[in-house]
Amino acid sequence: MRLHIGGEEIKEGWKILNIQKKSGVDFIGDITDLSQFDDESVEEVYASHVLEHIGMAKIRSTFDGIHRILKKGGKFYISVPNLDTLTKIFVQMPEGQEKYNIMIMIYGGQTDSHDFHYFGYWPSLLFSILTNAKFKRYERVEFFNIFKDTSMCTTNTLNGTIPISLNVIAYKD
């Protein structure tokens, strides 16, 4: 099984876990509690702009839970707002809609009770969390090109168009 956490896009070969009951969702649940999945039952986990919605107290156990359900050789696709990038852009951005959009990427859209960001990630912090969760190998990538989602977002800056997401593939050895 390949599990798309927080997703909505139906794609052959992927099952969707979402905290909200929506069309196409296969499993209702929270990324912080993956007890409905057996150990080493998932080949790939995809979580785009989901992990920032987890409170600091549950980050370690959430990453441990993902490691637990992944099969050996499994992949964990992670996309989170890159706090390093977003804060640098925010400080340099002139007033206007683009600056407001950057603020939304930092704090969440707040369109419902699930759309708040509780934690921020930058590369070295994410790598440290992955290492602590027993992921020994990971790589940063520009885009995954699996789903059309926030992992592909870019913004216009004074220096051109740049990606706003930190996209990483972690491997369970």
N, C-alpha and C positions, 0 to 999 in steps of 0.2 A: 504494500500500500504506500502511496505517496500522499502526504497530508498537507493541505494548504490551510494554515491557521489564520483566521481573520479575513479570509478571502470571500469573494462573491462571484468571481468569474468561473463559470463551469468550463472544465477542460478535461478531455478524455485522459484517463489514467490517474486523475487526482480526486481525492475526497476533500470536502471542505468542513473544517471545524470553525464555528463562529459562536461568539457569546450571544448573538442575537438570532432569533429564528427568522430566516429569510429564505426566499426561493432558492433552491439548489443546494442548501446547506445539508450536509449528511450527518453531522454530529453537532449538537448544541453543547457548548462547554466553554470553559475559561482556560486559557493557556497556562495558568498557574496551577491547574489541577488536571493532569493528564491520566488520572487513575482509570479512566474508561478504556485505556489502551494497554495491551500486554507489553511486557519487556521485549525489546528487540523485535517489534512487530511492524515497524515503519521503515521503508527504504530511504525516503527523503521527507524532510520537513521544510516548508517554505513559510516564512513569517515576514511579511513586508509591512513595516510601520505598525507593528503590534507591540513590540517589546518596550517601547517608551511609555505604554499605558499601564505598566506594572509598577507598583510601589517598591521602593528600595528594599523593604524587608522581605520581599518575595522573589527578588531577582535570582539569587543563588539557587533556591529550590526549583525555580522555573527552568533554568538552564540544566540543572541536574535531571529534571523530569524529561526534558527533550533528549538528553543523552541516553537516558534509560530506555525510551521507546524506540530509539534508532537501532537498526540492525548494524552489525559490524560492517564497515565499509560504507555506511550510510552518510548522506549529506544533509547539512543544516544550512539552508539559505536564509541569511539574515539581512534585512534592510531596515535601517533606523535613520532618523534625521541625524546628520553629522553636525554635532554641536560646535566643533572647531570651525567648520565652514560657515555655518549659519551665523555664529556670533561675529565673525570677521566681516561677513557681508552686511549684517545688520548695522554695524558701527559705520561702515563706509557708505551705506545706501542713503540717498536723499529722501526726504519726506515723500510719501505717496503710497500707492497701492502695492508696489513691490516690497517696500519695507514692511507694510502691514502683513503681506503674505509670508514673509520670513518670520514674523512674530507668531503667526498661526502655526508654522512648522515647528516652532520651539515649544509652544504651549498647548497645541491641539486646536482643532476647529471648534470644539465645545458645542457641537450641534445636538448632542444627546449626552446622557449620563456616562457613556463609555468613551466619549471623544475628548478626554483630557490626558495630557502628558504629565507623568509623574517622575520621569527620570530622563537624563540626557546621556548620550554616548559620544565618545570620540574614539579614534582608533586604538590607542594604547589601553584605554579602559576596557573596551570590548574584548581585546585580545587577552587581557588579564582575567576577565570573567570567564572566557572560553577555556583558558588554561586551568583555572580553578574547577571547572565543570568537567575536567578530564578530556577535553578536546586537545589533542596534541598537534594537530595540523589544521591550518586555516589559511585562506588567501583572500586578499582584497581584490574585488573586481569592479569595473566601472558599472556594468549592467548585467543582469541575468538573462534577459530576453526570454523569459518563460511566461510571465503574465504581464498584461498592460496595467500597471499599477504605479503607486507612488515611488517605487524603487527607481523608476525611470525619470523622475522629475528633475528639471533643471530650472535655473533662474538666471535672469539677465543681471549682470553686474557691470561695474565700470570697466572691468577687464574682459568682458565677453560673457558667454553663456557657460555656466558650470553646473555639474550635478550637485544636488543638495543632500543626497543620501550616502550613508556609509554602507556599502554592499560587501558582504563577506560570505564565503562558503567555508563552513567548518566540517571536518571529516571525522567520523568515529572510526578509529583504527581497531 
